[in-house]
Amino acid sequence: MKKKTSLTAQQLSAQRNRLVYLAFISLALGIAIAGQAALLAEAVQRIFVESASFPSVAGLLGILLAVMATRTLLSYGNGVIGLRMATTAKTNMRTAVLKNFFQSSMPVTLRGHTGGKVSIALDAVDESDGYFSQYMPRMVEAAVIPILLLIVTFTLHANSGFIMLFTAPFILIFMILVGLKTKKKSEEKYSQLAEFAGTFLDSLQGLVTLKIFGRANRQEQEIERSSLGYRDATMTILRIAFTNTFMLESIVMLSIGIVALELAIQLLVLKSMSFHTAFLVLLLVPEFYSLLKNTGTAFHSGRTSMGAIRKVEIILEETNDRNDQMELTEEGRASAKELLTLPPSIELDNVRFQYAPGSFELKVGPIKVGTGQNIAIVGRSGSGKTTLLHLISGLLKPKSGAILVNGTPLSQKDETIWFEHISYITQHPYIFAGTFADNIAIGAGRNVTREEIEKAAEEAGLSGVAAKLEQGLDTFVGEGGRGLSGGEKQRLSLARAFLKRPTLILFDEPTVGLDLRTERVLQRSIAALASTATMITVAHRLYTIRHADNILFMDHGTLVSSGNHDELMKRLPSYAEMVDVQLKGGLA
Ligand SMILES: Nc1ncnc2c1ncn2[C@@H]1O[C@H](COP(=O)(O)OP(=O)(O)OP(=O)(O)O)[C@@H](O)[C@H]1O
């Protein structure tokens, strides 16, 4: 089995060149640090101990300045590489997340809070910055420079080297302990943020409903609770960060103090060491610890970023798993395309579905829908009609059993090809913020001309509505634009279908009463569309039910019986009763 590489490893291996540059610059930086200390010690020795004249040390001071400038430039270089790595990694991850959101299967798309997904795509990806811009450059520096400084110190004065070697692991152990805790806390923080974002978006979308029911204040409290949860998680991480900094500073100060004490004893008491060497070691030691300390801080921010990256990884894993399942060979793709150009026949074989364990269960099959047939699904509210339509459309995947399209299991069909051939006319089609024309054009998976849009609007009975508006089909509708009535929305949905010319139409008939004219326009348009397609309708109108080739009568998630209207009226008292009670008000 192919071993999965983590998202971080993938991003790093994609930027291997930059890691190599980082290593080389770090090595040069280590040499510059050691060189700067050596030159400074030499200058101090000559000026203060040997009382050399300025002209005699001017050259040395010049070299010292050049080395200091080089050191600054090298640090800057590492910073720039880190930032570039972060930019590339964030761009890659955000592209992958958005691509997966847009290309994932319907069931995956329908899962989870929209607000949570937004927070992962925006905030979690942004938070990954620290790992690439801070953590990685510091880690590469930590892998090269301290070793170099340690070697130099050992060659100068072994005792100091041993003290450094003995105290450095305390910093590393401390970093690992803190890091482990931080990553877990950071993952918690992102769960809290996703929850907060979800609650917030949900509340904004339902603000009108909340106000009508006087629950806006309650919801405000809910948002506050959710935001406090996020704040607490963030504060916990900051608390760890501050404790971490304090502890690191203490360990570092103590270690430098021990080395300085040892040097002082060697220099003043035992007189076994020159001032030059002692001063040089004393310059190198803080550099060594300050590097380790910076690594500790970067380690902390790196672990916080890792929590965020893990959240992105989980989202990508969920959607990628789906992509593996949906993969089709070129041959399969061609044959799927071919099959679906005809009005398809559909068979359901022992299909079972549950939204969640212990909840409503749908158990149907065998059901056969012939090519070009017109089927009505009827039943009481909650009997599973919409669930069945969602399963046939591919919005939901069955738990077991098979749905065969033209004799081939639906799960093997490429979702994109499948959706190219069907139109699902729901009761509440989504109207995007844009013009009528833009909204109709969505129906075609290609660029369409103005004439085609106008023709589709005409066929769907929408031109009358547009004619009454000053800007006609260029009127702005959807969010922030003009509102549409239920009947207008369905006609807009139909206009999309006329552009698409599907071979399978799934229609969730309006339960609300439409005026006689609108009903007729809808019926005429639907009939025109259905003439070249297989059609399955969740039917509420007696007219639709009577004209269906076959009626599926659902109750409690099972198919009770099927047949045409007259047969069912004779054979099934519960059907006759339902027709009598529910459909009397319909268009007979
Ligand atoms: N997303 C969901 N999660 C959990 N349960 C659900 C979900 N959607 C629907 N259900 C449940 O599944 C059952 C069948 O619902 P479904 O919408 O299929 O019924 P229906 O026959 O279409 O009803 P109606 O005529 O009122 O639209 C109901 O008990 C409903 O509460």
The ligand as a MOL file (V3000), in Angstrom:
LIG
                    3D

  0  0  0     0  0            999 V3000
M  V30 BEGIN CTAB
M  V30 COUNTS 31 33 0 0 0
M  V30 BEGIN ATOM
M  V30 1 N -30.3070 15.8070 6.1960 0
M  V30 2 C -31.0520 15.0120 6.9440 0
M  V30 3 N -30.5510 14.4680 8.0650 0
M  V30 4 C -31.2720 13.6460 8.8340 0
M  V30 5 N -32.5530 13.3140 8.5620 0
M  V30 6 C -33.1230 13.8330 7.4600 0
M  V30 7 C -32.4070 14.7100 6.6000 0
M  V30 8 N -33.2270 15.0630 5.5980 0
M  V30 9 C -34.3980 14.4270 5.8100 0
M  V30 10 N -34.3500 13.6920 6.9280 0
M  V30 11 C -35.4130 12.8320 7.4840 0
M  V30 12 O -35.6950 11.8270 6.5400 0
M  V30 13 C -37.1010 11.5530 6.4920 0
M  V30 14 C -37.5910 11.6290 5.0560 0
M  V30 15 O -37.4670 12.9350 4.6020 0
M  V30 16 P -37.8570 13.3600 3.1300 0
M  V30 17 O -37.4950 14.7910 2.9630 0
M  V30 18 O -37.2550 12.3970 2.1900 0
M  V30 19 O -39.4340 13.1750 3.1380 0
M  V30 20 P -40.4930 13.6210 2.0750 0
M  V30 21 O -41.3610 12.4350 1.8380 0
M  V30 22 O -39.8430 14.2210 0.8950 0
M  V30 23 O -41.2880 14.7340 2.8740 0
M  V30 24 P -42.0210 16.0600 2.3230 0
M  V30 25 O -43.1240 15.6220 1.4380 0
M  V30 26 O -42.5280 16.6820 3.5730 0
M  V30 27 O -40.9840 16.8610 1.6260 0
M  V30 28 C -37.7490 12.5530 7.3970 0
M  V30 29 O -38.0550 11.8980 8.6080 0
M  V30 30 C -36.6990 13.6090 7.6130 0
M  V30 31 O -36.8160 14.1480 8.9010 0
M  V30 END ATOM
M  V30 BEGIN BOND
M  V30 1 1 1 2
M  V30 2 1 2 3
M  V30 3 2 2 7
M  V30 4 2 3 4
M  V30 5 1 4 5
M  V30 6 2 5 6
M  V30 7 1 6 7
M  V30 8 1 6 10
M  V30 9 1 7 8
M  V30 10 2 8 9
M  V30 11 1 9 10
M  V30 12 1 10 11
M  V30 13 1 11 12
M  V30 14 1 11 30
M  V30 15 1 12 13
M  V30 16 1 13 14
M  V30 17 1 13 28
M  V30 18 1 14 15
M  V30 19 1 15 16
M  V30 20 2 16 17
M  V30 21 1 16 18
M  V30 22 1 16 19
M  V30 23 1 19 20
M  V30 24 2 20 21
M  V30 25 1 20 22
M  V30 26 1 20 23
M  V30 27 1 23 24
M  V30 28 2 24 25
M  V30 29 1 24 26
M  V30 30 1 24 27
M  V30 31 1 28 29
M  V30 32 1 28 30
M  V30 33 1 30 31
M  V30 END BOND
M  V30 END CTAB
M  END
